[in-house]
């Protein structure tokens, strides 16, 4: 864990120092920046810098957290690096905008340090697994879209399919009708969990525990936001989803009838 670098962009010096102190105590290697340009310059000057996580404040001077998040995602170096966004804005619209810009997760201020550290631990752990899988499969061929026609798991290692949807867990990529669909790390993990357990209904708390790795303490609407994003990207008709179903009084499931 000592090698896991966490880069923090926070213009409030007190908050930045508090985050850095607690992350260092937890065994991470934190580095703080007071604005987006400082971070971007550092990344450009250190091409070997390989962070395990970005923590971005939303309200930054100059370039805000949304724009910074988009710029990081446009850089192939950081397309899979998890991004945690800190925001004082708790509305669903703001959270959807943050997720749409490429963030994997968000935490609304004020927040407890134990909760932040739990989220950091889960995101860094999952990123380490993803990075090792991608590294091991860099030279493997892209899956053919016609494998997805059976509606069953393909015998090829790491592939999950439904209709014209293919999830490649080895390369961390999703294809629909042969076209790659851009996804955040958290969207990918949620879709993978649902597809792996298709036909099983999970509550929002279940999904938070299995996909996010811990209880959110009431922040279950984050699941609804991610489900909405997945439906928008994957369903032929997001208003009448055929794959990711709502189970009244329970939560969500990936349909075992969609094939």
ABEGO torsion letter per residue (X at the ends): XAABBBBBBBABAAAAAAAAAAAAAAGBBBBBBABAAAAAAAAAABAABBBABBBBBABBBEBBAAAAAAAAAABAAAAABBBBBBBABABAAAAAAAAAAGBABBBBOBBBAAAAAAAAAAAAAAAAAAAAAAAAAAABBBBBAAAAAAGBBBABBGBBBBEABBBBAAAGBBBBGGBBBBBBAAAAAAAAAAAAABGBBBBAAAAAAAAAGBBAGGAAAAAAAAAAAAAAAABABAABBAABBBBBGAEBBBBAABX
